[in-house]
Amino acid sequence: MIKNTDAVIFLTNASRLLTQGERELINELKTKLNGGDNSKAADNLFIVVNFMDLLRQETDRASVKERIERFAYNNNPIIAGDNRIHFISAQAALDAMLKGYEDKYLNSFNGLTESIETFLTSEIGSIKLNQNVDKVKNVIQSFKQQQKEDRQDILEQIGIVCAWDEELYQLIAFLEEEAINETLDSWNEWIKVILERVTYHSETWVCSSENEQEILRFYCQHFHTYITKELNYWFEQEINGNVLKTKFKLIDEEIESILEALEDLFVEFDNQGQTNIKKQIESSIFKQKISLNIDIGNIDDNDGNGVGFGLGLSGAGLVGLGLFAFTGIGLIPIALTALGSGFGLGALFGESKQDKIKRIVLEKGLEQFYESQQETFDKISEEITLVFENRMKLSSQIIKKAILILENLIERQDNFSKNQQKINNISSKINVLMPKIHNQHISK
């Protein structure tokens, strides 16, 4: 039957463009339209990409057009002839007709109908005109089937869900900036007191050895251990347990509210259309609640872990995560150089060899630490940013799954009764042309 067909219009979805099955079907159609010859392009095959209005970014729309054209005009072309590929949004075009204005979607749809009219009148001839008009009307009827009563409502819900995504993105970005600024303030306060703390604590460091190398290593190790412990304690108490915990509690509450709103939305669709979407939700989107509690971390003051078990910023500590730029090992050669150059002009009055080396270790160690503080803080900031990005990815997954289910609903629940008269007007345009062209050919 295909080989005797005057024209084939292949309709595909811009959001799920050219699946493997569609590619195989188009190649099969090309072969059958050419009487079994796969080497020639089909000049009576149209490819129509619908739902272009669902692509939010200009780059996405450009990518769809590039992919279609690359597929259709490759080394073994699929189609031949002018105006065989069209990018439309049937819903947006009909909305424009209803409201009485002209936009790019109406123009693109009119371009499709005009291309079909030209094809039927100029390239096929009057003998096949009636048959081809019927086929075009069938294509338009297929648009009616795709546009059911609830379609507009579903598209509006997609817009709402996308708005939730944008609002959540803005919230996470704002809280991330707040967290880094608060971390910087806390960091500067901690830097101010670390000198006094390490000096006070060093009074408990006592080395019994008389060997300078052993004494030096002893104090360098104690210095590094103490600074590391203080740094990790500061991060766990002030940043992980306070700053980040507060921010992520707000984010998780917002994500939870979105999940609840989605659940209510799909339950409503089930009630209206006697569908079974809630089971899809329970097996897909609402699994994200488990991820929210386990992988990301539902804040619980009683779990003993704080935000850390979800954020990945505790447990191993900052040194374990490679965040601590300063190391005690690098301090030993610096202290040895200071000792060799007579740093400190000899021992202070009543100062023993151990006390002198301890003093040099403290002075050079703090000097080295202060030099590395910016690098250390930068790494802490990078880790905080990474955690916020991971939470953003989670929320994006939730929104994408919701939109995918809504798009599936469009295909299943299309009911276009409200706009049916406008669709009929498109059919009427072709019907008006038919007798005129038929009479022209008779007169010839």
DALIN-V25082 format. One record per pair of residues at least 6 apart in sequence whose ideal C-beta (glycine too) atoms are under 8 Angstrom apart, sorted by sequence separation. I is the first residue (numbers start at 1). J is the second residue. D is the distance in Angstrom with one decimal. If there is no record, write none. Layout:
i: {I,I}
j: {J,J}
d: {D,D}
This chain:
i: {2,12,31,34,55,72,73,79,96,209,269,270,292,303,307,308,309,318,338,347,31,71,72,96,207,270,299,307,308,348,416,18,30,34,120,121,124,207,269,270,299,306,313,347,348,351,33,52,55,96,97,120,209,305,347,12,95,96,297,346,27,30,33,92,207,266,267,297,299,348,10,30,33,52,72,93,120,207,266,297,298,344,29,72,92,93,119,120,205,297,92,205,266,296,297,10,30,49,93,263,266,295,296,344,10,29,69,89,93,120,344,68,88,93,202,205,343,263,339,10,26,49,68,89,90,262,344,88,89,116,202,8,26,47,87,88,202,339,343,65,86,335,338,64,113,262,263,88,202,8,47,86,198,201,335,338,61,86,259,335,338,2,259,5,83,198,3,86,198,259,335,2,3,259,331,334,335,2,47,84,3,17,47,83,198,3,45,46,194,197,255,256,331,8,45,331,334,10,12,14,52,54,83,8,10,12,13,14,15,41,42,43,49,52,53,194,256,7,8,9,10,11,12,13,14,39,41,42,43,44,47,48,49,52,255,328,331,6,7,8,10,12,13,14,38,41,42,43,46,47,48,49,50,51,53,81,330,5,7,9,11,15,41,45,46,47,49,50,53,14,15,40,46,48,50,51,52,190,252,14,43,81,326,326,190,252,252,326,14,17,252,325,23,30,186,190,18,30,248,14,17,18,249,325,326,17,27,248,325,26,53,186,324,18,52,90,94,186,323,245,325,52,90,91,183,323,90,186,322,323,248,91,183,323,91,182,245,245,248,318,321,244,248,48,91,179,179,241,240,241,240,244,179,240,46,178,244,46,236,313,176,240,313,175,236,14,46,240,239,240,313,44,175,312,175,311,235,236,44,171,172,235,43,44,171,235,168,171,235,232,168,232,168,231,232,231,228,168,228,228,50,231,164,296,296,50,228,164,296,227,295,161,224,292,224,225,291,54,224,223,224,56,288,9,221,224,157,220,223,7,220,288,288,220,7,220,7,285,288,6,217,220,216,285,7,284,285,6,150,216,216,285,284,6,150,150,216,281,6,7,280,6,9,9,212,7,11,277,6,5,9,11,277,275,262,258,275,215,219,223,227,275,215,219,223,255,259,266,244,251,255,258,262,269,273,212,216,220,224,239,258,215,219,223,227,210,219,244,248,255,269,212,216,220,231,235,239,207,206,207,205,202,202,199,198,198,195,194,194,191,191,187,184,187,183,183,184,183,180,183,180,179,180,176,176,179,176,175,173,172,172,172,169,172,168,169,168,165,165,168,165,164,162,161,161,162,161,158,161,158,157,158,154,154,155,154,150,151,154,151,150,151,146,149,150,151,146,148,149,150,151,148,149,152,147,148,149,146,147,148,149,145,147,149,146,145,144,147,143,144,147,144,143,140,140,140,137,137,136,133,133,133,130,129,129,130,129,126,121,126,129,113,117,116,126,126,113,117,121,125,126,113,98,94,98,94,97,94,97,94,54,15}
j: {8,18,37,40,61,78,79,85,102,215,275,276,298,309,313,314,315,324,344,353,38,78,79,103,214,277,306,314,315,355,423,26,38,42,128,129,132,215,277,278,307,314,321,355,356,359,42,61,64,105,106,129,218,314,356,22,105,106,307,356,38,41,44,103,218,277,278,308,310,359,22,42,45,64,84,105,132,219,278,309,310,356,42,85,105,106,132,133,218,310,106,219,280,310,311,25,45,64,108,278,281,310,311,359,26,45,85,105,109,136,360,85,105,110,219,222,360,281,357,29,45,68,87,108,109,281,363,108,109,136,222,29,47,68,108,109,223,360,364,87,108,357,360,87,136,285,286,112,226,33,72,111,223,226,360,363,87,112,285,361,364,29,286,33,111,226,32,115,227,288,364,32,33,289,361,364,365,33,78,115,35,49,79,115,230,36,78,79,227,230,288,289,364,42,79,365,368,45,47,49,87,89,118,44,46,48,49,50,51,77,78,79,85,88,89,230,292,44,45,46,47,48,49,50,51,76,78,79,80,81,84,85,86,89,292,365,368,44,45,46,48,50,51,52,76,79,80,81,84,85,86,87,88,89,91,119,368,44,46,48,50,54,80,84,85,86,88,89,92,54,55,80,86,88,90,91,92,230,292,55,84,123,368,369,234,296,298,372,61,64,299,372,71,78,234,238,67,79,297,64,67,68,299,375,376,68,78,299,376,78,105,238,376,71,105,143,147,239,376,299,379,108,146,147,239,379,147,243,379,380,307,151,243,383,152,243,306,307,310,380,383,307,311,112,155,243,244,306,306,307,307,311,247,308,115,247,313,116,306,383,247,311,384,247,308,87,119,313,313,314,387,119,250,387,251,387,313,314,123,250,251,314,123,124,251,317,251,254,318,317,254,318,255,318,319,319,317,258,318,319,143,324,258,390,391,146,324,261,394,326,394,262,326,394,327,328,394,158,328,328,329,162,394,116,328,331,265,328,331,116,329,397,398,331,119,332,120,398,401,120,332,335,332,401,124,401,402,124,269,335,336,405,405,128,272,273,339,405,131,132,405,132,135,136,339,135,139,405,135,135,139,142,409,409,398,395,412,353,357,361,365,413,354,358,362,394,398,405,384,391,395,398,402,409,413,353,357,361,365,380,399,357,361,365,369,353,362,387,391,398,413,357,361,365,376,380,384,354,354,358,358,358,362,362,362,366,366,366,369,370,373,377,377,380,377,380,381,381,381,384,384,384,385,384,385,388,388,388,388,388,391,392,392,395,392,395,395,395,396,399,399,399,399,399,402,403,403,403,406,406,406,407,406,409,410,410,409,410,413,413,413,414,410,413,414,415,411,413,414,415,416,414,415,418,414,415,416,414,415,416,417,414,416,418,416,416,416,419,416,420,423,423,423,423,426,427,427,430,430,430,431,434,434,434,437,438,438,437,433,438,441,426,430,430,440,441,429,433,437,441,442,430,419,416,422,419,422,422,425,423,407,407}
d: {7.2,6.2,7.0,5.0,4.8,4.7,7.7,7.3,6.4,5.6,6.0,6.7,6.0,7.2,7.5,2.7,7.5,5.1,7.6,7.3,4.6,6.7,5.1,5.1,7.4,5.4,7.7,7.7,6.2,7.8,6.7,7.9,7.1,5.8,7.8,7.1,5.8,5.0,5.6,5.3,6.2,7.0,7.2,7.5,7.4,7.4,4.4,6.4,6.6,6.1,6.5,5.9,6.9,7.1,4.7,5.9,7.9,4.0,5.8,7.9,7.4,7.0,5.9,7.4,4.4,4.5,5.7,7.9,8.0,7.6,7.8,4.5,6.0,7.3,7.5,4.6,4.6,6.7,5.7,5.8,7.3,6.6,7.2,6.1,3.7,4.7,7.9,6.6,7.6,1.4,7.7,6.3,7.8,4.8,6.0,7.7,6.2,6.4,7.2,7.7,5.2,7.1,7.9,6.7,5.8,6.2,6.7,4.6,3.7,7.2,6.2,5.9,6.9,7.9,7.9,4.8,5.7,6.3,7.0,6.8,7.6,6.1,7.8,7.6,6.8,7.0,7.9,5.0,7.7,5.3,7.4,5.5,7.3,6.4,6.1,5.0,7.5,6.3,7.9,6.3,6.6,7.4,5.1,7.2,7.9,6.2,7.0,5.8,7.8,6.4,6.3,6.3,7.0,5.7,5.5,7.9,7.8,4.3,7.1,5.4,5.6,6.6,6.6,6.9,7.4,5.8,5.3,6.8,6.6,6.8,5.3,4.0,6.7,6.3,6.9,5.0,7.7,6.4,7.8,7.7,5.5,7.1,6.8,4.0,7.5,7.6,7.0,7.8,7.3,6.6,8.0,7.8,6.5,7.8,5.0,5.2,6.3,6.8,6.9,5.1,5.1,7.8,7.4,6.8,6.8,7.3,7.7,6.7,5.7,3.9,6.9,7.3,7.6,6.4,3.9,6.5,7.3,4.4,5.2,4.4,5.1,5.1,5.6,6.2,4.7,7.3,6.1,5.7,4.4,7.9,6.7,8.0,7.1,4.9,6.3,7.6,5.9,6.2,7.3,7.0,6.9,7.2,5.4,5.0,7.6,5.5,6.8,4.5,5.4,5.0,5.0,4.8,5.8,6.2,6.9,7.9,7.0,7.6,6.6,5.9,5.9,5.5,3.8,6.7,7.6,7.5,7.0,6.8,4.5,6.5,7.3,7.7,7.0,6.2,5.9,8.0,8.0,8.0,6.3,5.7,7.9,7.7,6.1,4.8,5.0,7.6,6.2,4.4,7.9,5.7,6.7,4.1,7.0,5.4,7.4,7.5,6.8,7.5,7.0,5.2,6.1,7.2,4.8,4.1,6.7,7.2,7.0,6.3,4.5,6.1,6.3,4.9,6.1,6.1,7.5,4.7,7.2,6.6,6.5,5.7,6.8,7.6,6.9,6.0,5.4,4.4,6.3,7.1,7.0,5.5,5.8,6.5,5.9,6.3,7.3,4.8,5.9,4.6,7.6,7.0,6.4,4.9,7.0,6.4,6.8,5.3,6.1,4.7,5.8,7.1,5.4,6.1,5.1,5.3,7.4,6.8,7.2,7.3,7.4,5.9,7.7,7.0,7.5,4.3,7.1,7.4,7.9,5.6,7.8,5.4,6.4,7.6,6.4,6.6,6.4,4.7,7.4,5.8,8.0,7.4,5.9,7.9,7.8,8.0,6.8,7.9,7.9,6.0,5.7,4.2,5.9,5.5,7.1,5.7,7.2,7.9,7.4,6.9,7.8,5.4,8.0,6.3,5.3,7.2,6.2,7.4,6.3,7.5,6.0,6.9,8.0,7.5,7.7,7.2,6.6,7.5,6.4,7.4,2.5,6.1,7.8,7.2,6.9,7.7,5.8,6.9,6.3,4.9,6.9,7.8,7.8,6.8,5.0,4.8,6.4,5.2,7.7,6.1,7.8,7.9,6.5,6.4,6.2,4.8,7.4,5.5,6.0,5.3,7.8,5.6,6.7,7.5,7.6,5.0,7.2,6.6,7.4,7.4,6.4,6.2,6.0,4.9,7.9,7.8,7.0,6.7,7.5,6.4,7.1,7.7,5.0,6.8,7.2,7.4,7.7,7.6,7.3,7.0,6.0,5.5,7.6,7.4,5.7,5.0,6.7,7.4,6.9,7.1,7.1,5.8,5.7,6.7,5.3,6.6,5.5,7.2,5.6,5.6,7.6,7.7,7.8,4.9,4.2,4.6,6.3,7.3,8.0,7.3,6.9,7.0,8.0,6.8,7.0,7.2,7.8,7.2,7.8,5.3,7.7,7.9,6.5,6.2,6.0,6.4,6.8,7.0,6.0,7.8,7.8,7.7,6.2,5.5,7.1,7.6,8.0,6.7,8.0,7.0,5.4,6.5,6.0,5.9,7.4,7.2,6.4,7.4,4.1,7.3,7.9,5.7,6.2,5.1,6.5,7.3,7.9,7.6,5.0,7.1,6.9,7.9,4.2,6.7,7.3,6.0,5.2,7.2,5.9,5.7,7.0,5.1,5.9,7.4,5.4,5.2,7.3,5.4,7.4,5.6,6.9,7.0,4.6,5.0,7.6,7.6,7.6,6.9,7.0,5.1,7.9,6.0,7.0,3.1,2.9,7.9,5.0,2.8,7.1,4.7,7.5,5.9,5.6,6.3,3.5,6.9,7.8,7.9,5.0,6.7,7.8,6.6,7.9,5.4,6.7,6.3,5.8,5.7,5.3,6.8,6.0,5.5,7.3,5.4,6.8,6.4,6.2,7.8,6.2,6.5,7.3,5.8,7.9,6.4,6.7,7.9,7.7,3.3,6.9,6.1,5.0,7.4,7.6,7.2,6.3,8.0,6.0,5.0,4.7,5.3,7.4,6.9,7.4,6.0}
